[in-house]
Amino acid sequence: MRLALIVLFWFTLFGKAFAHIGHFGQIADHGHTAAGIAIGLAGAIALIKILKDRQKNSEELEEDEIQEV
């Protein structure tokens, strides 16, 4: 619930600037737009790596449990 309120508050700060990605230029110039895309891409890559590592660790734990028995 708290997260939803924070997101709603964030979107109201800029008004119509978040109507679609084309309006992103109204709150940032081209350099900031490229930086925003790069940060988003880095976050997506990090999330994928975290999820893959989590799956790998759970598989290793299952193999260890099987070997102990």
N, C-alpha and C positions, 0 to 999 in steps of 0.2 A: 504494500500500500504506500509506504514511504517513497519507494522508488517511482511509483506512478505519479505521485505528486511532484517529485523533483523533475521528472521528464516533462510534465505539463507546464511547470513553471519555466523550464528552460525554453520550451517552444514559444511561450508567450513573450519572452524577452525580445524576440526579433520580429514579431508580427508576421507579415506575409513573406518574409525572406525565406521561409522554409516551404513555400508552396511547392516547389520542385527544385531539382538540382541546378537548374538554370538561374535561379535567384541567389545561389550561393555567392555569386560575384558581387552582390549588393552589400554583403557583410565582409567580404575579403577580396583582395585583388588576385591576379593570376598566380602569383608566387605562393600565396597562402592556400589557394585551391589545390595546387600541386602538392604542397606539404600535407594538406588534409587527406588527400588520396593516398600518399605514401604512408602516413601514420595508420590509416585504416587498413591498408594492405599488410603492413607489419603486424598489426593486431590480429588480422585474420590468419596469417602464417603462424603466429605464436599460439593462437587458439588451436589450430590444427595439430601442431606439434604436441601441445599439452594433452589433447585428447588421444593422440596415438600413443604417447608414453603411458598414459593411464591404462589404456587397453593392454599394452605390452606387459606392464607391471602386474595387472590382474591375471594374465595368462601365466606368468612366471610363478605367482603365488599358488595358483591351482596346481601347477606341475610339482611344486615343492610339497604341497599337501598330499598329493598322490604318492610321491616317493617316500614320505614319512610313514605311511600306513603299510 
